[in-house]
Amino acid sequence: MYEKVLVTLDGSDLAEAALPYVRELSEVLGSELHMLGVCDEPRLPERLMQAYVDRLASQYVRAGLKAKAVVLCGMAENVIVSYAEENGVSLIAMATHGRSGISRWILGSVVDKVIHASPVPLFIINSKLAKEGRVTRRAFRRLLLPLDGSEVGEAALPVTEELARKTNARLLLLTVTPPASR
């Protein structure tokens, strides 16, 4: 299903919010984790980023999971999309930092840019949940699939059903209809 899962890391606690989810995916699906550290600003030099990502990947390997550490430098969104395409990644997992309003518009959002550029499906994690301590060992308890009646929207149904089955999660299907006009 998801043979290779790419998780993006930037050295922040917020980016690490994706780790409990990708760990569970790796455990139940046998996915190989590609932990990608991206150096796109001088905040965390490449050698420090490499040590950080190596440390995280080695924790997963010691737990019997398949994980590899990769560090690349460049514009984060370009590096992420290129790496995913060139390495046959089947899912990109990213934590969103929760910016909204004017700060999101001014600073931009790497997640937004990857969503629009990537042909690979994305799994977006709300990092605020992890910060609040709301992520448990069993991260996939409920899956929500919004459906709009389109073929594109319904294409996600078989994948979501399989993920729910393999993670023993409850699958919730949501369709929103406009109010009837009077």
Disulfide bonds with the S-S distance in Angstrom:
none
